[in-house]
């Protein structure tokens, strides 16, 4: 299931790259009302595209149990796949929106917010993962 996840991730990741390509020319223009409207519309369109990508990936993820018999004959593995599918469906549901938003943020070239967010996650994720490990081993 994880390998399927990694195969589907680049589908939505393309929104990130597209946002980085489309937003800078709009953002660097002269500040006026028309520019603001175009930027707002572009951001809304990227969020809509992200929602569509996330929805499509979620539907594909929900279909994994239907063809899991092609990947394994072990009923225990197939049962585990069924328990994980809701989690992956939720992850993919927001993955498109997150990658689209990240592309728009990177396109603005104001990387202070993104740097702070990555810095926070760089510290927070290991902290919480180690706490979970400690609680599991206790």
ABEGO torsion letter per residue (X at the ends): XAAAAAAAAAAAAAAAAAAAAAAAAAAABBBBAAAAAAAAAAAAAAAAAAAAAAAAAAAAAAAAAAAAAAABABAAAAAAAAAAAAAAAAAAAAAAAAAAAAAAAAAAGBAAAAAAAAAAAAAAAAAAAAAAAAAAAX
